[in-house]
Amino acid sequence: MNDKSVTWLTWLGVSSLVYLLLVGVGVIGDGFKLVSGGSEGAAKIFAFAKNPVAGVILGTLATALVQSSSTVTAVIVGLVAGGVPVQIAVPMIMGANMGTTITNTIVSLGNLGNKGQFNKAFQAATVHDFFNLYSIVIILPIEVLFHPLQRSAEAMSEWFVGDGSASMKDINVLGAMTKPLVESIVTQFDGLSPAVGGSLLIIAGIALVMFSVIYLGKMLRAVMVGKARNIVNKAIGGGTATGIASGTIVTVLVQSSSTTTSLIVPLAGSGVLTTKQVFPFTMGANIGTCITALLAATAISGGNEVFALQIALVHLLYNVIGVLVFAMVPWVKDWPIHSAVWLGNKTEANRLWALGYIFSIFFVLPGTVFAGEVLFTEPDEEIQRTLEEDGSVEEVEEEELTIE
């Protein structure tokens, strides 16, 4: 067999493993939705978001549990449409932005067997986490004091209100390709309780992800040489502006920042890209998912239209401002990179750092705050009334507002 046929077969193997990786991510998401109760569970969590800090933390918890910022954001839109003040919803959006980054961090666990590769993969995954975390630290206090995102989005939403639809949900090619296999796996667990079935799906999804990443890393090191490596380096690692543009475009096309950032993790683990090269790409992914959300929101009509647009615009403005800050302000631009490198080095020395980080940031800390809110405070009356008496949450979710 000649070199060309070997290369062709290797690329076929890479494509197949990427497909399995995306299926695994989808299965994990469906498992988390079953365990957490999906949109209904997320809505109940938000009933205790009585201040901005709680809103951010509970937004993170809701998205980490549901594994879909599209579902969580649809719930938030419904709450606002039902009368919940936008200033309460804005921190929830910031938290949803943070919570969705857990997906690519889980994908990085596929490299656990190799310390060096795991270090690189974990850095590439968590640089996205730290970008979102530091964006919250910088922007949330300004928003609480002066409400620039809320006011700007409110004014801008009037520009886009109309009868036209620019929804992109029908061109989600990757989603359409992986959905049949994901659904066939999910149906194997029909008849089990949500907790048991969901837990088994999460385990099955993680197994698929780890299998895919282990063998994908080996194949990528074989094919990412010469011309192929140069193309990737130019498209993703060619500089801050190029990386941001590439991340934005790819995410608009695949309609999922989780997918975009998850696909980049094996490239970093195999040594094709560095954490510094990955960082601008992940920032672009944040913008790309918001553009998709804005286009999807314009497809919503009726009483929820302005609210859907306002929340989508808040999401867009928040991420654009965050990208501009970390791309242009010299003294903060390296914070996420330095933090990710530090944490990656810790995980190389002791893998328990990785598991401790994932559980503490996405589950233990937010879960503790949620438990404290449940035990010591009453649910917000406006949010509770919206959940019990109004159909806004269900109506908006049925419109399939696509924000991943």
N, C-alpha and C positions, 0 to 999 in steps of 0.2 A: 504494500500500500504506500503510495507516494506521499510527500509532505503536504501537498494541496488537499488530498482527501482526508488526511489526519486533521488538518486545520479546519476543514469543513465540518467534520464530525465533532470536533471540539467545540466549535461555535454552536452547533446544534445542541450539544450537551449543556453549554452555558445558557442558551435560551430556555431549555427544558427546566434547568435548575432555578432560573429566575421566575419562571411560571410557577414552580412548586413553592418558591419563597412567597410569592404574592398570594397563592392559595392558603399557605400556612398563616399569613397575616390575617387574611379574611376569616379563617376558621377561629383564630384567637379572638377576633372582634366579635363574632357571633356567640362564642362561648361566654365572653364577658357580658354581653347583652342579656343572655339568659340568666346568668347568676345575679346581675344587678337589677334586673327588671326593666332594662331599656329606658325609653324616654320617660315612662311613668316613675321609675326609680330616680332618674335624674331630677325630675320635677319635684319629687318629695324632698330631695336633698336641698334644693334651692329655697324651700320654704323657711329655712333657718338662716338664710343669707341676709342678716339684718344690718350689716355694716360693710364697708368696702373690703377690708382685710378678709372677713369671713366669705364675702362674695368671691374673691380670688381663690382662696383655699378650697372652697366647696366646688367652684368651677373646675379646679384641677382634679379633685376627687371624682366628680361626676363623669368627666371625660375619661379619666383613667379606668373607671369601672365599666363605662359603656363602650370604650374604645372607639368612639366616633364623635368627633367634634361637630359633624353635621347634625347628628341627633340632638346633641346638647344645645347647639346654637338654635336649632328649630324650636326647642323647648323655651329658650330664652326669648326668642321672637314672640312666641305665643304668650308668654307671661307679660311682656311689654304691651302686646296688643290687648291683653285683658285688663290693663290698668296699672301694672307694676311700673314704678318710675324708672326712666331710662338710667338715671344716675346709679341705681342699684344694679341694673343689668350690665353696665359697662365693665365693672370689675369681674363679673361672671365671665364675660367674653375673654378678658385677659387670662383668667384661670383656665378656660377651655383651650386657649392657645398653648398654655404650659402643659396641660394634661395630655394633649395629643402626641407629645414628643416621646411618650413612653414606648410607642411602637418600635421605633428604630433602636431604642435602647435594648429592648427585648431581642431584636434581631442580632445585635452585637454579641449576645450570649452564645451564638453559634460558634464563636471562636474561642470558647472557654478552654479547649484542649491545648491551645498553644499560647503561652504567656505573651510572647512578643506580638503576635497577630491580634490577640485579644486587647492588648494595650492600645494598639492603633485603631481597632474597630470601636472600642469603647470611647476613645477620644472623639472620633468622628461622630458618634451618636450623641454624646453628652455636650458637645460644643453647641448643638441646637438647643439643648435643655438650658444651658447657661445663658445663651443669647436671650431666650424668653424670660428667664428668671431675672436677669439684670434689666431687661426692658421694663418689667413690672416694677422693680425697685426704683427706676428713674422716672417712669411716666405716671405711675399710680398716684403718688403724692400731688403731682401737678394737676392731674385730672380731678382729684378730690377737692382741691382748693379752688380751681378756676374753671373746670368743666370744658376744656377746649375741644375734646373729642365729641362730647355730647352736642355742643352747640354747633360745631362745624358740620357734623353729620346731619343734624336737624335741618340746617340751611340747605345743604347739598341734596338731601333726599327729594326736595321739591323739584330739582332739575330733571330727575329721572322718572318721575311718576308719569305713567302713560299706559296706553293699551297694548303696546308692542311687547313681544316676548323674546328674550335673548337667552333663554335657558340652554345650558350646555349638557343637561343630563342625558340626552339621547346620543351624545358622541363620546361617551365614556367607554372607549374601546377596551382598555384593560379590564375594567369592571365587567363588561359583557363577556370577555374571554374567560375570566376566572370564576364567574358566578355559577355556571353549571356544576363544576367539580366541587366548589365550596358547598353548594346546596346538597349535592349527593352525599357528601361527608356528614353534613348536619343531620340529614334524614336518618342516618344510621343510629342516631341517638334519640329518635322519636320514641315517646312512651315513657321515658325517664323523667324524673322530677327536674324542674329548671336548675336547681342547685347541682344535682348529680350530673345531668346531661351537659350543663354549661362547663362544669369543672373538667369533665372528660374531654370536651371539645378544646378547652384551653391547653390541656396536656397534649392532645393530638396535634394542635396547631404549633405548639412550641417544638414538638418532635420534628415536624415537617420543616420548620424554620432552621433548626439546628442541622438537620441532615443536608438541607440545601446549601447553607452557608459553608459548612465544612468542605463539601466537594466543589462548591462554586469558587471558593478561594484558591483551591488547587488549580482549577481550570483557568481562572483569570490570570494567574501567574504564568501560565503556559502561552496564552494568546495575547496578553497585553504587553507586547514587545514591538519594537520598531514603529511602523506606521500607525497601528492601532493605539499604541500608548501615546504617541504624539497627538493624535486626534483628540483623545480624552483630555490630555493635559491642556491643549489649546481651548477646548470647549468649556472645561470646568476649572482648570487650574491656571488659566491664562491671565489672571489678575482679578481684582475686586469687582470691577464693572462687568467683566465677561462672566464671572462666576454667578453674580446676581442675576444677570440677564438669562443665563442658561437655566438656573434654578427656577426662575419665573416661568419661562417658556415651557419647560418640561412639566411643571406642575399644572399649568393651565391645560396642557394636552392630556395628562393622565388624571386630572381632577382630584388629586390626593397628595397633600404634602407628606403624609405618612409613607405613601408608596415611594415618592421621590427620595426622601431621606433614607428610607430603608434600603433602597437599591444602591445608594452611594456607600453604605457601610462596608459591604464586602470588598469594594474597590480599595477602600482605605486599609482594611485588614490585610489585604494581599500586597500592600505596599505601593499600589499604583498611584494613589493620591495621599498627600499629607493632610493633617488636621487644618493647617493654615489654608490649603487649597479648598478643602471641603467647606469651611466656614462661610464664605460668600455664597456658595451654592445653596446652603441651607437657608440663608437669609432670603435669597430669591424665592425659595420654596414657600416661605411665609407670605410673600407678596402674591405669588401665583395662586395660592389657594384662596386668597381674598378676592382677586379679580373674578375667579370662577364663582365665588359666592355672590358677588355683586351682580353678575350677569344672571345667575339663577334667581336672585331676589326680584329682578325686574319682571320675572314671569308670574309673580304673585299679584293677584288682583283682589279688589274688594277692600274691606276695612283693614286688613292686615298689611296692605301694600306699603304704606309709608313707614310703618314700624319695621317691616322686613328690610326695607332699604336703609333705614337709619342704622339698624344693628349691623348690617353688612358693611356700611360705610364706616362705622366705628371700628370694625375689625380691620378694614383696609387702611384707614388713617393710622391706627395704632401700629400696624406692622410697617407701614412706609416710614413713619417717624422713627421707629426703632432701628430700621435698616440705615436710615440716614445718619442717625447718631453713631452707630457702631461702624459705619463705613467712613465717616468723615471726621469725627472728633478724635484727635490723636491719643489723648490720655485715657480713653475708655475702649478703643477699638480692639485691643488685645486682651481685655478681661476674659471673655468667653474662652479664648484659645488657651490662655495660661491656666484657667481653672480646669478645663478639660484635660490638659496635659498633666496637671498635678493629680487629678483623680485617676487618670489612666495609669500613671506610674504606681499609684497606691494599689490599684486592682492587679497590676502585674506582680507586685510583691505578695498580695493576699487577695484571692478572688472574692472573699467574703465582703470586701469593700463594695464590690459591684452589686451583690444581692442586698446588702445593707442600704446602699444608696437608692436603689429602685423602690424597695419597700418603704423606706423612711420618707422619701420625698413625695412619692405618688400615693401611698396608702396610709402609713402609720401616722404621720403628722396631720394630713387632711382628715383622716378618720378620727383622730383624737379631738380635733377641733369640732368636727361634726357631732361626736358623742357628747362633748361638753355643751354644745348648743342645744342638743336634744334634752339633756338632763337639767340644764339650768336656765333655759330661756323658752319662751313660747314661740311657736311659728309666727312668721310675719303675717298679719291679718290679711293684707292685700294679696299676697302670694297665695295664702291658703284659700281665700275666697275664689281666686282665679282658677285654682286647681279643682275646686269642688263644684263650682257653679257655672264656669265659663268653658266653652269649647274651643277657645283660641289655640291652646297648645296642640290639640288634635288636628285642628284645621290647618295650622301652619305646617305641621309634620307631614300631612297628606300632600302638601304642595311640593314636597321633596326639595326643600332648600338645601343645596349641595355645598357644604362647607366641611372639608376634611382637615 
